[in-house]
Amino acid sequence: MTFLITLVIAVGAFIAYRSSLGQADRRPVGSVALLAAIAFALISVGQCFTIIPAGNIGVVDFFGTVSANTLKAGINPVNPLARVIKMSVKTQEMKEVMDVPSKEGLTVQLEVSILYHLNPDKAADVYKTVGEDYESVILEPQFRSVTRGVTASFEAKALYTSEREHLSMLILKEVGAATEARGITVENAPLRRVGLPPGLTQSIETKLQAEQESQRMQFVLMKEKQEADRKRIEAQGISDFQKIVVQGISDQLLRWKGIEATEKIATSANAKVIIIGAGKDGLPLILDTK
């Protein structure tokens, strides 16, 4: 519509300019008409091009006929009579705070997000079948329905423990399966916050603390058992060593070791050691004068 209006104005201004030629008293009017004709002509030419911002895609709607060929980011030539709808293909976030049921029938407040983006290859189909407000028509109802359905199969404590990661993956899988064919790709569905009833929260925390204490005691008992086994093995090794030593020591061995020690003392330069007489085993007595 803008193209037609500016084109008509440009043509009218140009006609006014032509009609002022040859008439001296109308030259100022002709000059203004010429400038107006040029300006509106440029605006009309500009309507033949459109700029698609980065992270967006253009859908061309020509009086209700939607082209299957979408426009990429950048400057694109376009039919000036067509309407170009710019749709974002960036990753977007949808946040929901909802009261969901648990397996026990409790009501849990859940704050969850979903990250998604429009599939560029299906942007034209989404516009034709759903429109620009596809999030509220397709994604939001599916997101809420799937989340409530998934949490209904989990106990409340699962939303408070490591099971929440499994819950998040199930939401992602089911929402993705429901929206992928409609042109919306779901990337992630992180759980932001889980609000349980105060009494239930305290009970879960108490139970978790008891379980952790039980696991800690099991670890302590296992460690003590391992230490007892180590000491038993060490004692057995010392006992075996002593038996071997006792069996290997004899009077002849002791005398031989004594002779070796006497020889070393005899060759020592230490003047404070005196060797006199002999002991009951026939070995010298060694006296230290210090």
DRENDO-1510 file (C-alpha; in Angstrom, 1 decimal, always signed):
<recs>
REC; n; res; u; v; w
REC; 1; MET; +0.0; +0.0; +0.0 .
REC; 2; THR; +2.8; +2.4; +0.8 .
REC; 3; PHE; +4.3; +1.7; -2.6 .
REC; 4; LEU; +1.2; +2.7; -4.4 .
REC; 5; ILE; +0.7; +5.8; -2.4 .
REC; 6; THR; +4.2; +7.1; -2.9 .
REC; 7; LEU; +4.1; +6.1; -6.6 .
REC; 8; VAL; +0.9; +8.1; -7.2 .
REC; 9; ILE; +2.4; +11.1; -5.4 .
REC; 10; ALA; +5.6; +10.9; -7.4 .
REC; 11; VAL; +3.7; +10.7; -10.7 .
REC; 12; GLY; +1.4; +13.6; -9.7 .
REC; 13; ALA; +4.4; +15.7; -8.6 .
REC; 14; PHE; +6.2; +15.0; -11.9 .
REC; 15; ILE; +3.1; +16.0; -13.9 .
REC; 16; ALA; +2.9; +19.2; -12.0 .
REC; 17; TYR; +6.5; +19.8; -12.8 .
REC; 18; ARG; +6.0; +19.2; -16.5 .
REC; 19; SER; +3.0; +21.5; -16.5 .
REC; 20; SER; +5.1; +24.3; -15.0 .
REC; 21; LEU; +7.7; +24.2; -17.7 .
REC; 22; GLY; +7.5; +27.3; -20.0 .
REC; 23; GLN; +5.7; +29.3; -17.4 .
REC; 24; ALA; +8.0; +31.7; -15.6 .
REC; 25; ASP; +5.5; +32.5; -12.8 .
REC; 26; ARG; +5.2; +28.8; -11.9 .
REC; 27; ARG; +8.9; +28.0; -11.8 .
REC; 28; PRO; +9.1; +27.9; -8.0 .
REC; 29; VAL; +6.1; +25.6; -7.9 .
REC; 30; GLY; +7.7; +23.4; -10.6 .
REC; 31; SER; +11.0; +23.2; -8.6 .
REC; 32; VAL; +9.1; +22.0; -5.5 .
REC; 33; ALA; +7.1; +19.5; -7.5 .
REC; 34; LEU; +10.3; +18.1; -9.1 .
REC; 35; LEU; +11.9; +17.6; -5.7 .
REC; 36; ALA; +8.8; +16.0; -4.4 .
REC; 37; ALA; +8.6; +13.7; -7.4 .
REC; 38; ILE; +12.3; +12.6; -6.9 .
REC; 39; ALA; +11.8; +12.0; -3.1 .
REC; 40; PHE; +8.6; +9.9; -3.5 .
REC; 41; ALA; +10.1; +8.1; -6.4 .
REC; 42; LEU; +13.0; +7.1; -4.2 .
REC; 43; ILE; +10.7; +6.0; -1.5 .
REC; 44; SER; +8.8; +3.9; -4.1 .
REC; 45; VAL; +12.0; +2.2; -5.2 .
REC; 46; GLY; +12.9; +1.5; -1.6 .
REC; 47; GLN; +9.7; -0.4; -1.3 .
REC; 48; CYS; +11.1; -2.9; -3.8 .
REC; 49; PHE; +13.7; -4.0; -1.2 .
REC; 50; THR; +13.4; -5.2; +2.4 .
REC; 51; ILE; +16.0; -5.7; +5.1 .
REC; 52; ILE; +15.7; -8.8; +7.3 .
REC; 53; PRO; +17.6; -8.4; +10.6 .
REC; 54; ALA; +20.1; -11.0; +11.8 .
REC; 55; GLY; +18.4; -13.9; +13.5 .
REC; 56; ASN; +15.2; -13.5; +11.6 .
REC; 57; ILE; +13.5; -14.8; +8.5 .
REC; 58; GLY; +11.1; -13.2; +6.1 .
REC; 59; VAL; +7.8; -14.7; +5.0 .
REC; 60; VAL; +6.3; -13.1; +1.9 .
REC; 61; ASP; +2.5; -12.7; +1.9 .
REC; 62; PHE; +1.1; -11.4; -1.4 .
REC; 63; PHE; -2.6; -10.7; -0.8 .
REC; 64; GLY; -3.1; -14.0; +1.1 .
REC; 65; THR; -0.8; -16.1; -1.0 .
REC; 66; VAL; +2.2; -17.1; +1.1 .
REC; 67; SER; +5.4; -17.9; -0.8 .
REC; 68; ALA; +7.2; -21.1; +0.1 .
REC; 69; ASN; +10.5; -19.3; -0.4 .
REC; 70; THR; +11.4; -17.3; +2.7 .
REC; 71; LEU; +13.8; -14.4; +2.8 .
REC; 72; LYS; +17.2; -14.8; +4.5 .
REC; 73; ALA; +18.8; -12.2; +6.8 .
REC; 74; GLY; +20.2; -9.1; +4.8 .
REC; 75; ILE; +18.8; -7.0; +1.9 .
REC; 76; ASN; +16.3; -8.8; -0.3 .
REC; 77; PRO; +14.4; -7.7; -3.4 .
REC; 78; VAL; +10.7; -8.2; -2.9 .
REC; 79; ASN; +7.4; -7.5; -4.6 .
REC; 80; PRO; +6.5; -4.0; -3.4 .
REC; 81; LEU; +2.9; -5.0; -3.1 .
REC; 82; ALA; +3.6; -8.0; -0.9 .
REC; 83; ARG; +3.7; -7.9; +2.9 .
REC; 84; VAL; +6.9; -9.3; +4.5 .
REC; 85; ILE; +6.5; -10.8; +8.0 .
REC; 86; LYS; +9.7; -11.0; +9.9 .
REC; 87; MET; +9.8; -14.0; +12.2 .
REC; 88; SER; +12.6; -14.6; +14.7 .
REC; 89; VAL; +14.6; -17.9; +14.5 .
REC; 90; LYS; +16.7; -17.1; +17.6 .
REC; 91; THR; +16.7; -19.2; +20.7 .
REC; 92; GLN; +13.9; -17.9; +22.9 .
REC; 93; GLU; +12.8; -18.7; +26.5 .
REC; 94; MET; +9.4; -19.3; +27.8 .
REC; 95; LYS; +8.9; -19.3; +31.6 .
REC; 96; GLU; +6.0; -20.9; +33.4 .
REC; 97; VAL; +5.1; -21.0; +37.1 .
REC; 98; MET; +2.4; -23.6; +37.6 .
REC; 99; ASP; +0.9; -25.8; +40.3 .
REC; 100; VAL; +1.4; -29.4; +39.2 .
REC; 101; PRO; +0.2; -32.7; +40.8 .
REC; 102; SER; +2.6; -35.3; +42.2 .
REC; 103; LYS; +2.2; -39.1; +42.3 .
REC; 104; GLU; +0.9; -38.9; +45.9 .
REC; 105; GLY; -1.7; -36.4; +44.9 .
REC; 106; LEU; +0.1; -33.4; +46.4 .
REC; 107; THR; +0.2; -30.0; +44.7 .
REC; 108; VAL; +3.7; -28.7; +44.0 .
REC; 109; GLN; +4.6; -25.3; +42.6 .
REC; 110; LEU; +7.0; -25.7; +39.8 .
REC; 111; GLU; +8.9; -22.9; +38.0 .
REC; 112; VAL; +10.2; -24.3; +34.7 .
REC; 113; SER; +11.6; -22.8; +31.5 .
REC; 114; ILE; +11.7; -24.0; +28.0 .
REC; 115; LEU; +14.3; -22.9; +25.4 .
REC; 116; TYR; +13.1; -23.1; +21.8 .
REC; 117; HIS; +13.4; -21.7; +18.3 .
REC; 118; LEU; +11.4; -21.6; +15.1 .
REC; 119; ASN; +12.6; -24.0; +12.4 .
REC; 120; PRO; +13.5; -21.7; +9.4 .
REC; 121; ASP; +12.5; -24.4; +6.9 .
REC; 122; LYS; +9.0; -24.5; +8.2 .
REC; 123; ALA; +8.5; -20.8; +8.9 .
REC; 124; ALA; +6.1; -20.3; +5.9 .
REC; 125; ASP; +4.0; -23.3; +7.0 .
REC; 126; VAL; +3.8; -22.1; +10.6 .
REC; 127; TYR; +2.6; -18.7; +9.3 .
REC; 128; LYS; +0.0; -20.2; +7.0 .
REC; 129; THR; -1.4; -22.7; +9.5 .
REC; 130; VAL; -0.9; -20.9; +12.8 .
REC; 131; GLY; +0.2; -17.3; +12.4 .
REC; 132; GLU; +2.7; -15.1; +14.0 .
REC; 133; ASP; +1.5; -15.9; +17.5 .
REC; 134; TYR; +2.6; -19.6; +17.3 .
REC; 135; GLU; +4.1; -19.7; +20.8 .
REC; 136; SER; +0.7; -19.2; +22.6 .
REC; 137; VAL; -1.1; -21.4; +20.1 .
REC; 138; ILE; +1.2; -24.4; +19.9 .
REC; 139; LEU; +4.0; -24.3; +22.4 .
REC; 140; GLU; +2.4; -22.9; +25.6 .
REC; 141; PRO; -0.5; -25.4; +25.8 .
REC; 142; GLN; +1.7; -28.4; +25.0 .
REC; 143; PHE; +4.3; -27.2; +27.5 .
REC; 144; ARG; +1.8; -26.9; +30.3 .
REC; 145; SER; +0.0; -30.1; +29.5 .
REC; 146; VAL; +3.1; -32.2; +29.2 .
REC; 147; THR; +4.6; -30.8; +32.4 .
REC; 148; ARG; +1.6; -31.7; +34.5 .
REC; 149; GLY; +1.4; -35.1; +32.9 .
REC; 150; VAL; +5.0; -35.9; +33.6 .
REC; 151; THR; +5.1; -34.7; +37.2 .
REC; 152; ALA; +2.0; -36.8; +38.0 .
REC; 153; SER; +4.1; -39.9; +37.6 .
REC; 154; PHE; +6.8; -38.7; +40.0 .
REC; 155; GLU; +6.7; -38.6; +43.8 .
REC; 156; ALA; +7.1; -35.1; +45.3 .
REC; 157; LYS; +10.5; -36.0; +46.8 .
REC; 158; ALA; +11.8; -36.8; +43.3 .
REC; 159; LEU; +11.3; -33.2; +42.3 .
REC; 160; TYR; +13.6; -32.3; +45.2 .
REC; 161; THR; +16.4; -34.7; +44.5 .
REC; 162; SER; +18.5; -35.8; +41.6 .
REC; 163; GLU; +15.4; -37.2; +39.8 .
REC; 164; ARG; +14.6; -33.7; +38.7 .
REC; 165; GLU; +17.1; -34.0; +35.9 .
REC; 166; HIS; +15.3; -37.1; +34.7 .
REC; 167; LEU; +12.0; -35.2; +34.9 .
REC; 168; SER; +13.5; -32.3; +32.9 .
REC; 169; MET; +14.6; -34.7; +30.2 .
REC; 170; LEU; +11.1; -36.3; +30.0 .
REC; 171; ILE; +9.5; -32.8; +29.6 .
REC; 172; LEU; +12.0; -31.9; +26.9 .
REC; 173; LYS; +11.4; -35.2; +25.0 .
REC; 174; GLU; +7.6; -35.1; +25.1 .
REC; 175; VAL; +7.3; -31.4; +24.3 .
REC; 176; GLY; +9.8; -31.7; +21.5 .
REC; 177; ALA; +7.9; -34.7; +20.0 .
REC; 178; ALA; +4.6; -32.7; +20.1 .
REC; 179; THR; +6.0; -29.5; +18.5 .
REC; 180; GLU; +8.7; -30.6; +16.2 .
REC; 181; ALA; +6.3; -31.5; +13.4 .
REC; 182; ARG; +4.6; -28.1; +13.8 .
REC; 183; GLY; +7.9; -26.2; +13.1 .
REC; 184; ILE; +9.1; -25.5; +16.7 .
REC; 185; THR; +12.4; -27.0; +17.9 .
REC; 186; VAL; +12.7; -27.4; +21.6 .
REC; 187; GLU; +16.3; -27.2; +22.9 .
REC; 188; ASN; +16.1; -27.6; +26.7 .
REC; 189; ALA; +13.6; -27.6; +29.6 .
REC; 190; PRO; +15.5; -26.7; +32.8 .
REC; 191; LEU; +13.7; -26.7; +36.2 .
REC; 192; ARG; +14.3; -23.4; +37.8 .
REC; 193; ARG; +12.6; -23.9; +41.2 .
REC; 194; VAL; +10.5; -26.5; +43.0 .
REC; 195; GLY; +8.2; -25.3; +45.8 .
REC; 196; LEU; +7.0; -28.0; +48.1 .
REC; 197; PRO; +4.6; -27.6; +51.1 .
REC; 198; PRO; +6.7; -26.6; +54.2 .
REC; 199; GLY; +5.9; -29.7; +56.2 .
REC; 200; LEU; +6.8; -32.0; +53.3 .
REC; 201; THR; +10.0; -30.1; +52.7 .
REC; 202; GLN; +11.1; -30.6; +56.3 .
REC; 203; SER; +10.2; -34.3; +56.2 .
REC; 204; ILE; +12.1; -34.9; +53.0 .
REC; 205; GLU; +15.2; -33.1; +54.3 .
REC; 206; THR; +15.0; -35.1; +57.6 .
REC; 207; LYS; +14.8; -38.3; +55.6 .
REC; 208; LEU; +17.7; -37.3; +53.3 .
REC; 209; GLN; +19.8; -36.5; +56.3 .
REC; 210; ALA; +19.0; -39.9; +57.9 .
REC; 211; GLU; +20.0; -41.6; +54.6 .
REC; 212; GLN; +23.2; -39.7; +54.4 .
REC; 213; GLU; +24.1; -40.5; +58.0 .
REC; 214; SER; +23.4; -44.2; +57.3 .
REC; 215; GLN; +25.6; -44.1; +54.3 .
REC; 216; ARG; +28.3; -42.4; +56.3 .
REC; 217; MET; +28.2; -45.1; +59.0 .
REC; 218; GLN; +28.4; -47.8; +56.4 .
REC; 219; PHE; +31.5; -46.1; +55.1 .
REC; 220; VAL; +33.0; -45.8; +58.6 .
REC; 221; LEU; +32.3; -49.5; +59.3 .
REC; 222; MET; +33.8; -50.6; +56.0 .
REC; 223; LYS; +36.9; -48.5; +56.7 .
REC; 224; GLU; +37.3; -50.0; +60.2 .
REC; 225; LYS; +36.9; -53.5; +58.8 .
REC; 226; GLN; +39.6; -52.8; +56.2 .
REC; 227; GLU; +41.8; -51.4; +58.9 .
REC; 228; ALA; +41.2; -54.5; +61.1 .
REC; 229; ASP; +42.1; -56.7; +58.1 .
REC; 230; ARG; +45.2; -54.7; +57.5 .
REC; 231; LYS; +46.4; -55.1; +61.1 .
REC; 232; ARG; +45.6; -58.8; +61.0 .
REC; 233; ILE; +47.6; -59.3; +57.9 .
REC; 234; GLU; +50.5; -57.2; +59.4 .
REC; 235; ALA; +50.5; -59.3; +62.6 .
REC; 236; GLN; +50.5; -62.5; +60.6 .
REC; 237; GLY; +53.4; -61.3; +58.6 .
REC; 238; ILE; +55.4; -60.4; +61.8 .
REC; 239; SER; +54.6; -63.8; +63.3 .
REC; 240; ASP; +55.8; -65.6; +60.2 .
REC; 241; PHE; +58.9; -63.5; +60.1 .
REC; 242; GLN; +59.7; -64.3; +63.7 .
REC; 243; LYS; +59.2; -68.0; +63.1 .
REC; 244; ILE; +61.6; -67.9; +60.2 .
REC; 245; VAL; +64.2; -66.0; +62.2 .
REC; 246; VAL; +64.0; -68.3; +65.2 .
REC; 247; GLN; +64.3; -71.3; +63.0 .
REC; 248; GLY; +67.3; -69.9; +61.1 .
REC; 249; ILE; +69.4; -68.8; +64.2 .
REC; 250; SER; +71.8; -71.4; +65.8 .
REC; 251; ASP; +74.7; -71.4; +68.3 .
REC; 252; GLN; +77.2; -71.8; +65.4 .
REC; 253; LEU; +75.7; -68.8; +63.6 .
REC; 254; LEU; +75.9; -66.6; +66.7 .
REC; 255; ARG; +79.5; -67.6; +67.3 .
REC; 256; TRP; +80.4; -66.8; +63.7 .
REC; 257; LYS; +78.7; -63.4; +63.9 .
REC; 258; GLY; +80.7; -62.8; +67.2 .
REC; 259; ILE; +83.9; -63.6; +65.5 .
REC; 260; GLU; +83.1; -61.3; +62.6 .
REC; 261; ALA; +82.3; -58.5; +65.1 .
REC; 262; THR; +85.6; -59.2; +67.0 .
REC; 263; GLU; +87.6; -58.9; +63.8 .
REC; 264; LYS; +86.0; -55.6; +63.0 .
REC; 265; ILE; +86.7; -54.3; +66.5 .
REC; 266; ALA; +90.3; -55.5; +66.3 .
REC; 267; THR; +91.0; -53.4; +63.2 .
REC; 268; SER; +89.2; -50.3; +64.6 .
REC; 269; ALA; +91.3; -47.2; +65.4 .
REC; 270; ASN; +89.1; -46.5; +68.4 .
REC; 271; ALA; +91.5; -46.6; +71.4 .
REC; 272; LYS; +88.7; -46.5; +74.0 .
REC; 273; VAL; +87.6; -50.1; +73.3 .
REC; 274; ILE; +89.4; -52.8; +75.4 .
REC; 275; ILE; +89.2; -56.5; +74.6 .
REC; 276; ILE; +90.0; -58.8; +77.5 .
REC; 277; GLY; +89.5; -62.4; +78.4 .
REC; 278; ALA; +86.7; -64.5; +77.0 .
REC; 279; GLY; +83.1; -65.0; +77.6 .
REC; 280; LYS; +81.3; -68.3; +78.3 .
REC; 281; ASP; +80.9; -68.9; +74.6 .
REC; 282; GLY; +84.6; -68.5; +74.0 .
REC; 283; LEU; +84.3; -64.9; +72.6 .
REC; 284; PRO; +86.2; -61.9; +73.9 .
REC; 285; LEU; +84.6; -59.5; +76.4 .
REC; 286; ILE; +84.3; -56.0; +75.0 .
REC; 287; LEU; +84.4; -53.2; +77.5 .
REC; 288; ASP; +83.7; -49.5; +76.6 .
REC; 289; THR; +85.6; -47.2; +78.8 .
REC; 290; LYS; +83.2; -44.3; +78.2 .
</recs>
